[in-house]
Amino acid sequence: INSEGKRNFINPKKPKGRLYNLRNWFSIIYLTLFFTLPFIKVNGGPLFLFDVFGRKFIFFGIAFWPQDFFIFAIGFLAFVVFIILFTVVFGRVFCGWACPQTIFMEMVFRKIEYWIDGDSFKQKQLRAMHWNVEKIRKRVIKFIAFYGISFLIANFFLAYIIGMNQLIGYIQNPGENVGTLVSLLIFTTVFFFVYWWFREQVCIVVCPYGRLQGVLLDKNSIVVAYDHKRGEPRGKLKKKEGHTSNCTGCTDNVACKSSEEKFAQYTHQGDCIDCFACVRVCPTGIDIRNGTQLECVNCTACIDACDDIMTKINKPVGLIRYASENSITKGVKLKFNRRIKGYTAMLVLLVSLLAFLLMSRSDLDVTLMRTAGMTYTKLPDGRLSNLYNLKLVNKTHKDIDFTLKLENLTGQIELVGTGELKVKKEDYTQLQFFVKLKKEEVSNWKTE
């Protein structure tokens, strides 16, 4: 919020530079994968599926069911430990380079905003402008563009939940799936609200990952950092006292001895000239020179902005750079300390356990139990009968046929109804049957 207690709307200046170009290329790959993966099929099924309602999850074409929850739990723990280890070493790089919120906000919606409203200064002018034809036109175009892209994103998120084939079926018959369409419009509106108004507040207020930095980062963590030893004390560029600039340009085609001579008339104590270029490009509105802050998403926009200024005043780049606090204050390089070793060992252990569970995982999960609340029945011919429930889960991409037989006793199996002895691919089936044994075969109160 601002000094008046109102929402502080941030209009960052459009960044440019080497790291921003790298983020552009990474975002292109990222968005291509996001919009392509739902179309990729493995053995007739999706590559990824997160069907929460159907309790079915598919990762890289491998289906996981509620019976595999322990494997999913181990995988989730491994992922959390990886995030912790990654944050301990590299800080909040994930937020600036790979988080969907940042990718869509900075690399999609923000670019559209620059195209429609202009750069930072023009956006502020437009906000302060009274409603007229130009402002209404730009706001309508921007609204349609933002809501349309939000609708597209919502559809693809739905595709990851129900599958692309089912989504296409819904699109072809919208009248028969009004409930799904209403839910889709609700999610679209949520996405639109986030990218139109809420924006960086997601990272600052909602996301818990930023707050985790307080317990995960230490003085050896590599973050976007300001070199205060080199930059302080800050000061504006000033001419040397008594110097009069009377340069009228070279006429004898003789080059300057060095680029430093061109700026020899300027002097200041630290390399930071207090130009606020790093602040103007920050998408969360912070001043990185105040140190590591919760709001910093490590987007590196401030690095590009500062390097550009340093180049213009013929100073070495890297006043703001990826560095640890110890590397700046003490010149110490990152070491593989006990904390990192501990996290690494835990991660290796969890990944090894996960690999073992995946390799030893059965394709057919079978649960056989005697029907609860039922006792054995004595038949007219003297035999004893018990009723059983059988549930089978097929985790493969092929139908599985099965048979039932008694392996250790002489008796009879009688199916209840006309159940088919087949489990369809990526599906489950349930049936009941009686086991009938001669009384002589039952010697104990409990007989396997």
C-alpha positions as CSV (number, residue, x, y, z in Angstrom):
1,I,0.0,0.0,0.0
2,N,1.0,3.6,-0.4
3,S,1.4,6.3,2.2
4,E,-2.4,7.0,2.0
5,G,-3.2,3.4,2.8
6,K,-4.4,2.6,-0.7
7,R,-3.3,0.0,-3.2
8,N,0.1,0.9,-4.6
9,F,-0.2,0.2,-8.3
10,I,3.1,-0.7,-9.8
11,N,3.9,0.1,-13.4
12,P,7.5,-1.2,-13.9
13,K,9.5,0.1,-16.8
14,K,9.9,-2.4,-19.6
15,P,13.2,-4.3,-19.0
16,K,15.8,-5.0,-21.5
17,G,19.2,-6.8,-21.5
18,R,21.0,-10.1,-21.7
19,L,19.2,-11.8,-18.8
20,Y,15.8,-10.5,-20.0
21,N,16.5,-12.0,-23.4
22,L,17.3,-15.3,-21.8
23,R,14.1,-15.2,-19.9
24,N,12.2,-14.6,-23.1
25,W,13.7,-17.7,-24.7
26,F,13.0,-19.7,-21.6
27,S,9.4,-18.5,-21.5
28,I,8.9,-19.4,-25.1
29,I,10.0,-23.0,-24.4
30,Y,7.9,-23.0,-21.2
31,L,4.7,-21.8,-22.8
32,T,5.2,-24.1,-25.8
33,L,5.4,-27.1,-23.4
34,F,2.4,-25.9,-21.4
35,F,0.1,-25.6,-24.4
36,T,1.5,-28.7,-26.1
37,L,1.7,-31.4,-23.4
38,P,-2.1,-32.0,-23.2
39,F,-2.1,-33.1,-26.8
40,I,0.7,-35.7,-26.3
41,K,-0.6,-39.3,-25.9
42,V,1.2,-42.3,-24.4
43,N,-0.5,-45.7,-25.2
44,G,-3.7,-43.8,-26.0
45,G,-3.7,-41.9,-22.7
46,P,-2.4,-38.4,-21.8
47,L,1.2,-37.8,-20.8
48,F,0.0,-35.9,-17.7
49,L,-3.3,-35.9,-15.9
50,F,-4.4,-34.7,-12.5
51,D,-7.9,-36.0,-12.2
52,V,-8.7,-35.1,-8.6
53,F,-12.4,-36.0,-8.8
54,G,-11.7,-39.4,-10.5
55,R,-8.8,-40.0,-8.0
56,K,-6.5,-40.8,-10.9
57,F,-3.1,-39.2,-11.7
58,I,-0.8,-39.8,-14.7
59,F,2.8,-38.8,-14.7
60,F,4.8,-39.4,-17.9
61,G,2.2,-41.9,-19.0
62,I,2.2,-43.9,-15.8
63,A,-1.1,-44.0,-14.0
64,F,-1.3,-43.7,-10.2
65,W,-4.4,-44.6,-8.2
66,P,-5.4,-44.0,-4.5
67,Q,-3.7,-47.4,-3.8
68,D,-0.4,-45.8,-4.9
69,F,-0.9,-42.8,-2.5
70,F,2.3,-43.7,-0.5
71,I,4.3,-43.5,-3.7
72,F,2.8,-40.1,-4.5
73,A,3.5,-39.0,-0.9
74,I,7.2,-40.0,-1.2
75,G,7.4,-38.2,-4.6
76,F,5.9,-35.1,-3.1
77,L,8.3,-35.2,-0.2
78,A,11.2,-35.5,-2.6
79,F,10.0,-32.5,-4.5
80,V,9.7,-30.4,-1.4
81,V,13.2,-31.3,-0.3
82,F,14.4,-30.5,-3.8
83,I,12.8,-27.1,-3.5
84,I,14.3,-26.5,-0.1
85,L,17.8,-27.6,-1.3
86,F,17.5,-25.4,-4.4
87,T,16.3,-22.4,-2.4
88,V,19.2,-22.9,0.2
89,V,21.7,-22.7,-2.6
90,F,20.1,-20.5,-5.3
91,G,17.4,-18.5,-3.5
92,R,14.1,-17.7,-5.2
93,V,15.2,-18.3,-8.8
94,F,12.2,-20.6,-9.4
95,C,9.9,-17.6,-8.8
96,G,11.5,-15.4,-11.4
97,W,12.2,-17.9,-14.1
98,A,9.7,-20.9,-13.8
99,C,6.7,-20.0,-11.7
100,P,3.5,-19.9,-13.8
101,Q,2.4,-16.7,-12.1
102,T,5.5,-14.9,-13.1
103,I,5.7,-16.4,-16.6
104,F,2.1,-15.5,-17.5
105,M,2.2,-12.1,-15.8
106,E,5.6,-10.8,-17.0
107,M,6.0,-12.6,-20.3
108,V,2.4,-12.6,-21.6
109,F,0.1,-10.1,-20.0
110,R,2.7,-7.5,-19.2
111,K,3.9,-7.6,-22.9
112,I,0.4,-7.1,-24.1
113,E,0.0,-4.2,-21.7
114,Y,3.2,-2.5,-23.0
115,W,1.8,-3.0,-26.5
116,I,-1.6,-1.4,-25.7
117,D,-0.9,1.2,-23.0
118,G,2.8,1.9,-23.7
119,D,5.7,1.9,-21.2
120,S,5.7,2.8,-17.6
121,F,5.3,6.6,-17.9
122,K,2.4,6.3,-20.5
123,Q,0.6,3.8,-18.2
124,K,0.7,6.2,-15.3
125,Q,-0.5,9.0,-17.6
126,L,-3.4,6.8,-18.8
127,R,-4.4,5.9,-15.2
128,A,-4.5,9.6,-14.2
129,M,-6.3,10.6,-17.4
130,H,-10.0,11.4,-17.2
131,W,-12.3,9.0,-19.1
132,N,-12.2,9.9,-22.8
133,V,-12.4,8.1,-26.1
134,E,-8.7,7.1,-26.1
135,K,-8.8,5.7,-22.5
136,I,-12.1,3.8,-23.1
137,R,-10.7,2.3,-26.4
138,K,-7.5,1.1,-24.7
139,R,-9.3,-0.2,-21.7
140,V,-11.8,-2.2,-23.8
141,I,-9.1,-3.7,-26.0
142,K,-7.0,-4.6,-23.0
143,F,-10.1,-6.1,-21.2
144,I,-10.9,-8.3,-24.2
145,A,-7.3,-9.4,-24.7
146,F,-6.8,-10.2,-21.0
147,Y,-10.1,-12.1,-20.6
148,G,-9.6,-14.0,-23.8
149,I,-6.1,-15.2,-22.8
150,S,-7.4,-16.0,-19.3
151,F,-10.2,-18.2,-20.9
152,L,-7.5,-20.0,-23.0
153,I,-5.4,-20.6,-19.9
154,A,-8.4,-21.9,-17.9
155,N,-9.2,-24.3,-20.7
156,F,-5.7,-25.8,-20.8
157,F,-5.6,-26.1,-17.0
158,L,-8.9,-28.0,-17.3
159,A,-7.3,-30.2,-19.9
160,Y,-4.7,-31.2,-17.4
161,I,-7.5,-32.3,-15.1
162,I,-9.9,-34.1,-17.4
163,G,-7.8,-34.7,-20.5
164,M,-7.8,-33.0,-23.8
165,N,-10.2,-35.4,-25.5
166,Q,-12.9,-34.8,-22.9
167,L,-12.3,-31.1,-23.1
168,I,-12.8,-31.1,-26.8
169,G,-16.0,-33.0,-26.3
170,Y,-17.3,-30.4,-23.9
171,I,-16.4,-27.6,-26.4
172,Q,-18.3,-29.4,-29.2
173,N,-21.4,-29.8,-27.0
174,P,-21.5,-26.8,-24.7
175,G,-25.3,-27.0,-24.2
176,E,-24.9,-30.5,-22.7
177,N,-22.2,-29.3,-20.3
178,V,-23.5,-26.1,-18.9
179,G,-22.1,-26.8,-15.4
180,T,-18.6,-27.3,-16.7
181,L,-18.9,-24.1,-18.8
182,V,-20.0,-22.1,-15.7
183,S,-17.1,-23.5,-13.7
184,L,-14.7,-22.7,-16.6
185,L,-16.0,-19.1,-16.7
186,I,-15.5,-18.8,-12.9
187,F,-11.9,-19.9,-13.2
188,T,-11.4,-17.6,-16.2
189,T,-12.7,-14.7,-14.1
190,V,-10.3,-15.6,-11.2
191,F,-7.3,-15.7,-13.7
192,F,-8.5,-12.4,-15.2
193,F,-8.7,-10.8,-11.7
194,V,-5.2,-11.9,-10.8
195,Y,-3.6,-10.6,-14.0
196,W,-5.7,-7.5,-14.4
197,W,-5.7,-6.2,-10.8
198,F,-4.1,-8.5,-8.1
199,R,-0.8,-9.0,-10.0
200,E,2.3,-8.9,-7.8
201,Q,0.2,-9.2,-4.7
202,V,0.1,-12.9,-5.4
203,C,3.8,-13.1,-4.8
204,I,3.9,-10.6,-1.9
205,V,0.7,-11.5,0.0
206,V,-0.6,-15.0,-1.0
207,C,2.4,-17.2,-2.0
208,P,3.9,-18.9,1.1
209,Y,7.2,-19.6,-0.8
210,G,8.4,-16.0,-0.3
211,R,8.0,-16.3,3.5
212,L,9.9,-19.6,3.5
213,Q,13.0,-17.7,2.4
214,G,13.2,-16.4,6.0
215,V,14.1,-19.9,7.3
216,L,15.7,-21.3,4.1
217,L,18.2,-18.6,3.1
218,D,21.5,-18.0,4.8
219,K,24.5,-15.8,4.1
220,N,25.8,-18.4,1.6
221,S,22.7,-18.5,-0.5
222,I,23.1,-17.1,-4.0
223,V,20.5,-14.4,-4.6
224,V,20.0,-11.2,-6.6
225,A,22.2,-8.9,-4.5
226,Y,23.5,-5.4,-4.5
227,D,27.3,-5.0,-3.9
228,H,27.1,-2.4,-1.1
229,K,30.9,-2.4,-0.6
230,R,31.4,-1.2,-4.2
231,G,28.3,0.9,-4.5
232,E,28.2,2.8,-1.2
233,P,28.2,5.6,-0.4
234,R,25.8,6.5,-3.2
235,G,26.1,9.8,-5.0
236,K,25.1,11.6,-8.2
237,L,27.7,12.1,-10.9
238,K,29.4,15.5,-10.4
239,K,32.0,17.5,-12.2
240,K,35.3,17.9,-10.5
241,E,35.6,21.2,-8.8
242,G,37.3,23.8,-10.9
243,H,36.8,21.8,-14.1
244,T,35.4,23.5,-17.1
245,S,34.2,21.4,-20.0
246,N,35.2,23.1,-23.3
247,C,35.3,20.0,-25.6
248,T,34.2,20.8,-29.1
249,G,34.8,17.4,-30.6
250,C,37.8,15.8,-32.2
251,T,39.0,17.3,-35.5
252,D,42.3,15.5,-35.9
253,N,40.9,11.9,-36.0
254,V,42.9,11.0,-32.9
255,A,41.1,8.6,-30.6
256,C,40.9,9.3,-26.8
257,K,43.6,7.4,-24.9
258,S,41.0,5.5,-22.8
259,S,37.3,5.5,-22.3
260,E,38.0,6.6,-18.7
261,E,39.3,10.0,-19.9
262,K,36.0,10.7,-21.5
263,F,34.4,10.7,-18.0
264,A,37.4,12.0,-16.1
265,Q,35.6,15.2,-15.3
266,Y,33.1,13.2,-13.1
267,T,33.8,11.9,-9.6
268,H,31.8,10.3,-6.8
269,Q,32.6,8.0,-3.9
270,G,30.7,4.8,-4.7
271,D,29.8,3.3,-8.1
272,C,26.0,3.6,-7.4
273,I,24.9,6.9,-8.9
274,D,21.4,6.7,-7.2
275,C,19.6,6.7,-10.6
276,F,16.8,4.4,-9.4
277,A,16.9,2.4,-12.7
278,C,16.8,-0.8,-10.7
279,V,13.7,0.4,-8.8
280,R,11.8,1.5,-11.9
281,V,12.0,-2.0,-13.6
282,C,11.2,-4.0,-10.5
283,P,7.8,-5.8,-10.9
284,T,7.2,-5.8,-7.1
285,G,8.3,-2.2,-6.6
286,I,11.2,-2.8,-4.2
287,D,14.7,-1.3,-3.9
288,I,17.2,-4.2,-4.1
289,R,19.8,-1.9,-2.6
290,N,18.0,-2.4,0.8
291,G,19.1,-6.0,0.8
292,T,17.3,-9.3,0.3
293,Q,13.6,-8.9,0.7
294,L,10.5,-11.1,0.8
295,E,9.1,-9.4,-2.3
296,C,12.1,-10.1,-4.5
297,V,11.3,-12.8,-7.0
298,N,14.8,-12.9,-8.5
299,C,13.6,-11.9,-12.0
300,T,17.0,-10.2,-12.7
301,A,15.4,-7.1,-14.3
302,C,17.4,-4.9,-11.9
303,I,20.6,-6.6,-13.0
304,D,20.0,-5.7,-16.6
305,A,19.0,-2.1,-15.7
306,C,22.0,-1.6,-13.5
307,D,24.5,-3.1,-16.0
308,D,23.1,-0.8,-18.7
309,I,23.8,2.3,-16.5
310,M,27.3,1.0,-15.5
311,T,28.1,0.5,-19.2
312,K,27.0,4.1,-20.0
313,I,29.2,5.6,-17.3
314,N,32.1,3.3,-18.1
315,K,32.1,1.4,-14.8
316,P,32.3,-2.4,-14.5
317,V,29.0,-4.3,-14.7
318,G,27.9,-6.5,-11.8
319,L,27.0,-3.8,-9.2
320,I,23.8,-5.9,-8.9
321,R,24.4,-9.5,-9.6
322,Y,23.8,-13.1,-8.5
323,A,25.9,-13.4,-5.4
324,S,25.8,-14.5,-1.7
325,E,26.1,-12.1,1.2
326,N,29.4,-13.7,2.3
327,S,30.8,-13.5,-1.3
328,I,30.2,-9.7,-1.2
329,T,31.3,-8.9,2.3
330,K,34.1,-11.4,2.8
331,G,34.9,-12.6,-0.8
332,V,34.0,-16.1,0.2
333,K,32.8,-18.5,-2.5
334,L,29.9,-20.9,-2.0
335,K,30.9,-24.1,-0.1
336,F,29.3,-27.5,0.1
337,N,28.6,-27.0,3.8
338,R,26.9,-29.4,6.3
339,R,23.5,-27.9,5.7
340,I,23.6,-28.5,2.0
341,K,25.1,-32.0,2.6
342,G,22.3,-32.9,4.9
343,Y,19.6,-31.8,2.4
344,T,21.4,-33.6,-0.4
345,A,21.6,-36.8,1.5
346,M,17.9,-36.7,2.4
347,L,17.0,-35.9,-1.2
348,V,19.1,-38.9,-2.5
349,L,17.5,-41.2,0.1
350,L,14.0,-40.1,-0.9
351,V,14.7,-40.4,-4.7
352,S,16.2,-43.8,-4.2
353,L,13.1,-44.9,-2.2
354,L,10.8,-43.5,-4.8
355,A,12.7,-45.3,-7.6
356,F,12.5,-48.6,-5.7
357,L,8.7,-48.2,-5.1
358,L,8.2,-47.4,-8.8
359,M,10.2,-50.4,-10.0
360,S,8.5,-52.8,-7.5
361,R,5.0,-51.4,-8.2
362,S,2.5,-54.0,-9.4
363,D,0.4,-53.5,-12.6
364,L,-2.7,-55.1,-11.0
365,D,-3.7,-54.2,-7.5
366,V,-5.9,-56.8,-5.8
367,T,-7.9,-56.5,-2.6
368,L,-9.8,-59.6,-1.4
369,M,-11.9,-59.5,1.8
370,R,-14.7,-61.5,3.3
371,T,-17.9,-59.5,3.1
372,A,-18.3,-57.6,6.3
373,G,-21.3,-58.4,8.6
374,M,-21.8,-61.8,7.0
375,T,-21.2,-65.2,8.7
376,Y,-20.6,-68.5,7.1
377,T,-23.6,-70.4,5.8
378,K,-24.2,-74.1,6.1
379,L,-25.6,-75.5,2.9
380,P,-28.2,-78.4,2.7
381,D,-25.5,-80.8,1.4
382,G,-23.4,-80.2,4.5
383,R,-20.8,-77.8,2.8
384,L,-19.9,-74.4,4.3
385,S,-20.1,-71.2,2.3
386,N,-18.6,-67.7,2.7
387,L,-19.2,-64.6,0.7
388,Y,-16.1,-62.6,-0.5
389,N,-15.6,-59.1,-2.1
390,L,-12.9,-58.8,-4.8
391,K,-11.6,-55.4,-6.1
392,L,-9.1,-55.2,-8.8
393,V,-7.3,-52.0,-10.2
394,N,-5.7,-52.1,-13.6
395,K,-2.8,-49.6,-13.7
396,T,-1.7,-50.5,-17.2
397,H,-2.8,-49.3,-20.7
398,K,-4.2,-52.8,-21.7
399,D,-7.2,-54.8,-20.6
400,I,-6.4,-57.7,-18.3
401,D,-8.4,-61.0,-18.2
402,F,-8.2,-63.1,-15.0
403,T,-9.6,-66.3,-13.5
404,L,-10.4,-67.4,-10.0
405,K,-9.4,-70.8,-8.5
406,L,-8.7,-72.3,-5.1
407,E,-5.0,-73.2,-4.9
408,N,-4.8,-74.9,-1.6
409,L,-8.2,-76.5,-1.0
410,T,-10.7,-78.6,-2.9
411,G,-13.8,-76.6,-3.3
412,Q,-16.0,-74.5,-5.5
413,I,-16.1,-70.8,-6.5
414,E,-19.5,-69.4,-7.5
415,L,-19.8,-65.9,-8.9
416,V,-22.6,-63.7,-7.8
417,G,-24.4,-62.4,-10.9
418,T,-22.8,-62.4,-14.3
419,G,-19.6,-60.4,-13.6
420,E,-17.1,-60.3,-16.4
421,L,-13.6,-61.6,-15.4
422,K,-11.8,-58.7,-17.1
423,V,-10.4,-55.3,-15.9
424,K,-10.4,-52.6,-18.5
425,K,-7.3,-50.5,-19.0
426,E,-6.7,-47.8,-16.3
427,D,-9.9,-48.8,-14.6
428,Y,-11.1,-50.9,-11.7
429,T,-13.7,-53.6,-11.2
430,Q,-15.5,-55.1,-8.3
431,L,-17.3,-58.4,-7.9
432,Q,-18.6,-60.9,-5.3
433,F,-18.3,-64.7,-5.2
434,F,-19.0,-67.6,-2.8
435,V,-16.4,-70.1,-1.7
436,K,-17.9,-73.4,-0.9
437,L,-15.9,-76.1,1.0
438,K,-16.6,-79.5,2.4
439,K,-16.9,-79.4,6.2
440,E,-13.9,-81.8,6.5
441,E,-11.7,-79.2,4.8
442,V,-12.4,-76.6,7.5
443,S,-10.4,-77.8,10.5
444,N,-9.9,-74.5,12.4
445,W,-12.0,-71.5,13.3
446,K,-9.9,-69.5,10.7
447,T,-8.9,-71.3,7.5
448,E,-6.9,-69.7,4.7
